[in-house]
Amino acid sequence: MVGSGTVVSAVVRTTPGVVSVVASAGGVSIAVPRTGLGVFAGSTTIPPLPPFARGSYAVTFVARDALGRSTQSSVGVRVR
């Protein structure tokens, strides 16, 4: 579970041909920085959230290669 002020981190390991990874949840998308060949990693702090934002969300990671082909994977997160 995460809540306001929680630091959330992610490491995404891909094939070397992937050029970008984007994480999306609740209508918000952020680019995950590339930290090495086939490795994308980053962190963010959950901002203050109103009570109605509590609940379960799927965080979807979309990886794209230079030809525009993509694949995705999702992880469930519960916001308190």
C-alpha positions in Angstrom: 0.0 0.0 0.0 1.1 3.5 -0.7 -0.1 6.9 0.4 0.8 10.6 0.3 4.5 11.1 0.9 5.4 7.5 0.0 8.4 7.1 -2.4 7.7 4.6 -5.1 10.5 3.1 -7.1 10.6 0.9 -10.2 13.2 -1.0 -12.1 12.2 -2.3 -15.6 14.5 -4.7 -17.3 14.0 -5.0 -21.1 15.7 -6.3 -24.2 18.6 -4.0 -25.4 16.5 -2.7 -28.3 13.9 -0.9 -26.1 14.3 2.9 -26.3 11.5 4.0 -23.9 9.4 2.9 -21.0 6.3 4.8 -19.8 4.5 4.1 -16.5 0.7 5.0 -16.4 -1.8 4.9 -13.6 -5.0 6.7 -12.8 -4.8 8.8 -16.0 -1.2 10.0 -15.2 1.8 8.9 -17.3 5.5 9.4 -16.6 8.6 8.4 -18.5 10.9 5.9 -16.7 14.5 7.1 -17.3 16.9 4.8 -19.1 19.8 4.0 -16.7 21.6 1.4 -18.9 21.3 -0.9 -21.8 18.0 -2.6 -21.3 17.5 -1.1 -17.8 15.0 1.7 -17.0 14.7 2.9 -13.4 13.2 5.8 -11.5 11.3 6.9 -8.4 8.6 9.5 -7.5 6.9 10.7 -4.3 3.2 10.3 -4.1 1.7 13.8 -3.8 -1.0 14.7 -1.3 -4.1 12.9 -2.4 -7.8 13.6 -1.7 -9.8 10.8 0.1 -11.6 9.9 -3.1 -8.3 8.8 -4.7 -8.0 5.9 -2.4 -8.4 2.5 -3.9 -6.7 -0.1 -6.2 -5.0 0.9 -9.4 -3.1 -0.9 -12.1 0.3 0.6 -13.0 0.9 -0.2 -16.6 4.5 -0.1 -18.0 4.7 0.2 -21.8 8.1 -0.5 -23.5 8.7 0.7 -27.1 11.5 -0.1 -29.5 13.0 2.1 -32.2 10.4 0.8 -34.7 7.5 1.8 -32.5 6.6 -1.8 -31.5 5.4 -2.0 -27.9 4.6 -4.5 -25.2 3.1 -3.8 -21.8 2.9 -5.3 -18.3 0.8 -4.2 -15.3 1.3 -4.3 -11.5 -1.4 -3.7 -9.0 -1.1 -0.9 -6.4 -3.4 -0.1 -3.5 -3.6 3.6 -2.4 -4.5 4.3 1.2 
